[in-house]
Amino acid sequence: AVDDVSFRIEKGEIFGFLGSNGCGKTTTMKMLTGLLNASEGTAELFGKPVDGKDIALR
């Protein structure tokens, strides 16, 4: 489970996503790519809610 995650990556920044095993890194990335729906709240990319069917956004 992923609880209470919020971060912003600005254009041109290099971002590393680190954490221990089982902390939710893969789950978070799947939500941001539309491969997994958030069970609560929203996952947003470029200020828009992630839609797994929107290939252009993915």
N, C-alpha and C positions, 0 to 999 in steps of 0.2 A: 504494500500500500504506500501511496505517496500522499503526505499530508502537508498542507500549508507551504507550498513552494512558490516562490516568485523571484524572477530575475529578468534583467533587461540586458540585451547585447546590442551595442551600438554598431552602426555600419563601420566596417574596417577593423573591428576588434577581433582578436583571436581569443577564443573561449575554450577552456578545459573543463570538463565535467568529471570530477573525481569524487570518490567515496568508497566506503568499505563494501564488501559483498552483501547483497540483499538490501541495500539502502534505497533502491528505487531509480537508479540511473537509467537502466534500460527501459523501465516502465515510463519514465518521464519522456525519454526520447521517442518512444513509440506513440505517446500521446501527441507530441509535437509534430510527428510526421503523419498523423492520421491513421496509423495502423491499429491504435487502441483508443477507444472513447473514454473520456474521463467519467467516472461514476458520480462525481460531484464537481461543481464549479465548472470552469472552462479552461481549455488550453488555447492560447492565442499565439499566432505567428504573424508578424508584420501588422499588428493591431487588429487582426481579424480572427474570429473563432476558427479553429482548425476543423476542416471538413475533409474526411478521408476520401471523399469522392472527387474533390477538387485537385486534379493532377497538377495543374499549373501552380497552385500554392505549395503543394508538397515538393 
